[in-house]
Amino acid sequence: MNALTLIQLSDTHIRADGAQVQHGVDTYANLTRVLDRLRAFGGPIDALLLTGDLADAGDPAAYRRLRAAIEPVAAELGAQVLYVMGNHDERRAFGYELLGRAPGSVPARPHDHVLEVNGLRVIALDSTIPGRHDGDLEPGQLDWLADQLRTPAARGTLLAIHHPPLPSSLAAAKVLGLRNTAELAAVLAGTDVRQIISGHHHLTAASTLAGIPAWIGPAVAYRIEGMAPVGRQQAAAGAGYTRIDLIEDTFVLTAIEVPTAAPLYDRDEAAELRRLAALTPEHG
């Protein structure tokens, strides 16, 4: 059975007009730097999986800019492309610009869909709540997922979701996490899902959910410090992506760092948590 290689690109945070984010980060330059590395790789790449926060503010022009960068490279590589919603994305523009859905479709509808990659089923699950930064899955989404998983795929299933379905020791991650992880775990238990990938936290981490390996991939835009001094939240310039290899029946995930420059911010944690609480009212 041929090995598969997939690339996870998460949290690209592209701006429509080329404006920089977080004190001078050129996210488009980071993306093109990563894409240049993929083109230089030379080996087969079967799919590019973009796991949310693709645009920084949900601007339609930002999605067009992203697509114009991604899809020619994917075509050159012979790779399929999967787009997953993130909390910075906007459903109407995302659906029209990236998924080709009719502009008159209901904007509140989650963008859940399936991609088949040489026998591997990849399910994109939209964990976003319009207007908020934490995540949730609607009962109808969980029913849809359970229905998809009733029939096993030839090489199993990889689940791609923006909000990590995992606990975290980071205060901000707790505020901005997925709200109904237990319900998702109940749906996944005993199915052919063999790997979960997510983004959102701008760092790399791994755990399990319902006995399934779960991965938080690095961000293309910038990175969050996972062990900042107590009472601080820190970020730094730096881009990363994940190489996912399916070799026989084993997934191997490798974080690839593409460093750029110096520390991005160093904030008071209490003040930052107050700011985040304003975005998630029940935590206030």
C-alpha positions as CSV (number, residue, x, y, z in Angstrom):
1,M,0.0,0.0,0.0
2,N,1.5,3.3,-1.1
3,A,2.4,5.8,1.6
4,L,0.5,9.1,1.8
5,T,2.0,12.5,2.6
6,L,-0.3,15.3,3.6
7,I,0.6,18.8,4.8
8,Q,-1.3,20.7,7.5
9,L,-1.2,24.5,7.3
10,S,-3.0,26.2,10.1
11,D,-3.8,29.7,11.2
12,T,-2.5,31.6,8.2
13,H,-4.3,34.8,9.2
14,I,-4.1,36.4,5.7
15,R,-5.1,40.0,5.3
16,A,-6.8,41.3,2.2
17,D,-4.8,44.4,1.7
18,G,-1.4,43.1,2.8
19,A,-1.7,44.7,6.3
20,Q,0.5,43.1,8.9
21,V,-0.8,41.5,12.1
22,Q,0.5,41.3,15.7
23,H,3.1,44.1,15.6
24,G,4.5,43.6,12.2
25,V,4.1,40.0,11.1
26,D,3.6,39.6,7.3
27,T,1.5,36.5,7.3
28,Y,1.3,36.4,3.5
29,A,5.1,36.3,3.4
30,N,5.1,33.5,5.9
31,L,2.7,31.5,3.8
32,T,4.6,32.0,0.6
33,R,7.8,31.0,2.4
34,V,6.1,27.7,3.5
35,L,4.7,27.1,0.0
36,D,8.2,27.6,-1.5
37,R,9.5,24.9,0.9
38,L,6.8,22.5,-0.2
39,R,7.6,23.1,-3.9
40,A,11.3,22.5,-3.2
41,F,10.6,19.3,-1.3
42,G,10.4,17.2,-4.5
43,G,8.6,14.3,-3.0
44,P,4.9,13.5,-3.5
45,I,2.4,15.5,-1.5
46,D,-1.2,14.1,-1.7
47,A,-3.1,16.9,0.1
48,L,-2.9,20.3,1.7
49,L,-5.1,20.5,4.8
50,L,-5.8,24.1,6.0
51,T,-7.2,23.9,9.5
52,G,-8.8,27.3,10.2
53,D,-8.2,31.0,10.8
54,L,-7.3,31.2,7.1
55,A,-8.2,34.9,6.9
56,D,-7.5,37.2,9.8
57,A,-10.8,39.0,9.6
58,G,-13.0,37.0,7.3
59,D,-12.5,39.5,4.3
60,P,-13.6,38.0,1.0
61,A,-10.5,39.5,-0.7
62,A,-8.3,37.8,1.9
63,Y,-9.7,34.4,0.9
64,R,-9.1,35.2,-2.8
65,R,-5.5,36.1,-1.9
66,L,-5.1,32.9,0.0
67,R,-6.6,30.8,-2.7
68,A,-4.4,32.4,-5.4
69,A,-1.4,31.4,-3.4
70,I,-2.5,27.9,-2.4
71,E,-4.1,26.4,-5.4
72,P,-1.4,26.9,-8.1
73,V,1.1,25.3,-5.8
74,A,-1.4,22.4,-5.0
75,A,-1.9,21.9,-8.7
76,E,1.9,21.9,-9.3
77,L,2.3,19.3,-6.6
78,G,-0.7,17.2,-7.7
79,A,-2.2,17.7,-4.2
80,Q,-5.9,18.1,-3.2
81,V,-6.9,20.9,-0.9
82,L,-9.1,20.9,2.2
83,Y,-10.3,24.1,3.8
84,V,-11.5,24.1,7.4
85,M,-13.3,27.0,9.2
86,G,-11.6,28.8,12.1
87,N,-12.9,31.4,14.6
88,H,-11.3,34.3,12.6
89,D,-13.1,33.1,9.4
90,E,-16.5,34.3,8.2
91,R,-18.9,31.6,7.0
92,R,-20.5,33.3,4.1
93,A,-17.3,34.6,2.5
94,F,-15.5,31.3,3.4
95,G,-18.2,29.2,1.7
96,Y,-18.4,31.3,-1.4
97,E,-14.7,32.1,-1.9
98,L,-13.1,28.8,-0.9
99,L,-15.8,26.1,-1.1
100,G,-17.7,27.4,-4.2
101,R,-21.0,27.5,-2.3
102,A,-23.8,29.7,-3.5
103,P,-23.7,33.2,-2.1
104,G,-27.4,32.9,-1.2
105,S,-26.9,29.9,1.1
106,V,-27.6,30.3,4.8
107,P,-24.5,31.9,6.4
108,A,-25.1,30.3,9.8
109,R,-24.7,26.8,8.4
110,P,-21.5,25.0,9.5
111,H,-19.1,24.1,6.7
112,D,-18.6,20.4,7.3
113,H,-17.4,18.3,4.4
114,V,-15.4,15.2,3.3
115,L,-12.3,14.7,1.1
116,E,-11.2,11.3,-0.1
117,V,-7.4,11.0,-0.5
118,N,-6.4,7.7,-2.1
119,G,-8.5,5.7,0.3
120,L,-8.1,7.9,3.3
121,R,-11.2,9.8,4.4
122,V,-10.5,13.3,5.6
123,I,-13.5,15.0,7.4
124,A,-13.5,18.8,7.9
125,L,-15.6,19.7,11.0
126,D,-16.6,23.3,11.5
127,S,-16.2,24.0,15.3
128,T,-16.8,27.8,15.0
129,I,-19.5,29.9,16.7
130,P,-20.2,33.0,14.6
131,G,-19.0,36.1,16.4
132,R,-17.1,34.2,19.0
133,H,-13.6,32.8,19.5
134,D,-14.3,29.6,21.5
135,G,-15.7,26.6,19.7
136,D,-18.7,24.3,19.8
137,L,-20.3,21.5,17.7
138,E,-24.0,21.6,17.1
139,P,-26.1,18.4,17.8
140,G,-26.8,18.2,14.0
141,Q,-23.1,18.2,13.3
142,L,-22.4,15.4,15.7
143,D,-25.3,13.4,14.1
144,W,-23.8,14.1,10.6
145,L,-20.4,13.0,11.8
146,A,-21.8,9.8,13.3
147,D,-23.6,9.1,10.0
148,Q,-20.4,9.6,8.0
149,L,-18.4,7.2,10.3
150,R,-20.9,4.4,10.1
151,T,-19.2,3.1,7.0
152,P,-15.4,2.6,7.4
153,A,-13.1,4.1,4.8
154,A,-10.5,1.9,3.1
155,R,-7.6,3.5,4.9
156,G,-9.5,4.9,7.9
157,T,-10.4,8.5,8.7
158,L,-8.5,11.7,9.7
159,L,-10.6,14.3,11.4
160,A,-9.6,18.0,10.8
161,I,-11.0,20.6,13.2
162,H,-9.9,24.1,14.2
163,H,-10.4,24.1,18.0
164,P,-8.4,21.3,19.7
165,P,-10.7,18.8,21.4
166,L,-8.2,18.6,24.3
167,P,-7.6,20.1,27.7
168,S,-4.8,22.7,28.1
169,S,-2.7,24.1,30.9
170,L,-2.6,27.5,29.2
171,A,-5.1,30.0,30.6
172,A,-6.1,31.5,27.2
173,A,-6.5,28.1,25.7
174,K,-9.0,27.2,28.4
175,V,-11.1,30.3,27.6
176,L,-11.0,29.8,23.9
177,G,-11.3,26.0,23.7
178,L,-13.9,23.6,22.3
179,R,-16.9,23.5,24.6
180,N,-18.3,20.0,24.0
181,T,-15.3,17.7,23.7
182,A,-17.0,14.9,25.6
183,E,-19.8,14.7,23.1
184,L,-17.3,14.6,20.2
185,A,-15.4,11.8,22.0
186,A,-18.6,9.8,22.4
187,V,-19.2,10.0,18.6
188,L,-15.6,9.0,17.7
189,A,-15.2,6.1,20.1
190,G,-15.0,2.8,18.3
191,T,-15.0,4.3,14.8
192,D,-12.3,4.3,12.1
193,V,-10.9,7.7,13.0
194,R,-7.2,7.2,13.5
195,Q,-5.9,10.7,13.7
196,I,-7.3,14.1,14.8
197,I,-5.6,17.3,13.7
198,S,-6.3,20.9,14.9
199,G,-4.8,24.3,15.1
200,H,-6.0,27.5,17.0
201,H,-3.4,27.6,19.8
202,H,-0.4,28.6,17.6
203,L,1.8,26.0,19.2
204,T,2.5,22.3,18.8
205,A,1.1,19.7,21.1
206,A,-0.2,16.1,21.2
207,S,-2.6,14.0,23.2
208,T,-5.4,11.6,22.7
209,L,-9.2,11.8,22.5
210,A,-11.3,8.6,22.9
211,G,-8.0,6.7,22.5
212,I,-7.3,8.5,19.2
213,P,-4.1,10.4,18.7
214,A,-4.8,14.2,18.6
215,W,-2.5,16.8,17.3
216,I,-2.3,20.6,17.6
217,G,-0.3,21.9,14.6
218,P,1.9,25.0,14.6
219,A,0.7,28.2,13.0
220,V,1.9,29.7,9.8
221,A,1.3,33.2,11.1
222,Y,3.2,33.3,14.4
223,R,3.8,31.2,17.5
224,I,2.6,31.3,21.1
225,E,5.1,30.5,23.9
226,G,4.0,27.3,25.6
227,M,6.0,28.0,28.8
228,A,6.0,31.7,29.3
229,P,7.0,33.0,32.8
230,V,4.1,32.8,35.3
231,G,1.7,35.7,34.8
232,R,2.8,36.4,31.2
233,Q,1.5,35.6,27.8
234,Q,4.1,35.7,25.1
235,A,4.3,35.3,21.3
236,A,7.1,35.4,18.8
237,A,7.6,35.6,15.1
238,G,7.9,32.2,13.5
239,A,6.0,30.0,11.0
240,G,5.4,26.3,11.1
241,Y,3.5,23.5,9.5
242,T,3.0,19.8,9.9
243,R,4.0,16.9,7.7
244,I,1.6,14.0,8.0
245,D,2.7,10.6,6.7
246,L,0.5,7.6,6.5
247,I,2.9,4.6,6.2
248,E,1.1,1.3,5.9
249,D,-1.4,1.7,8.8
250,T,0.7,4.2,10.9
251,F,0.4,8.0,11.1
252,V,3.6,9.9,11.7
253,L,3.3,13.6,12.3
254,T,6.3,15.9,12.1
255,A,6.2,19.6,13.1
256,I,8.3,21.7,10.7
257,E,9.4,25.1,12.1
258,V,10.2,28.0,9.7
259,P,11.7,30.6,12.1
260,T,11.6,34.3,11.3
261,A,12.5,36.9,13.9
262,A,12.3,38.0,17.5
263,P,9.7,38.1,20.3
264,L,6.3,39.4,19.2
265,Y,4.7,40.4,22.4
266,D,5.0,40.0,26.2
267,R,1.7,40.7,27.9
268,D,0.3,40.8,31.4
269,E,-1.7,37.5,31.6
270,A,-4.5,39.0,33.8
271,A,-5.1,41.8,31.4
272,E,-5.1,39.5,28.5
273,L,-7.6,37.1,30.1
274,R,-9.9,40.1,30.8
275,R,-9.7,40.9,27.1
276,L,-10.5,37.3,26.1
277,A,-13.3,37.1,28.6
278,A,-15.0,40.0,26.8
279,L,-15.1,37.8,23.7
280,T,-16.6,34.8,25.6
281,P,-19.2,36.3,27.9
282,E,-19.9,33.3,30.1
283,H,-16.2,33.4,31.2
284,G,-16.5,37.0,32.3
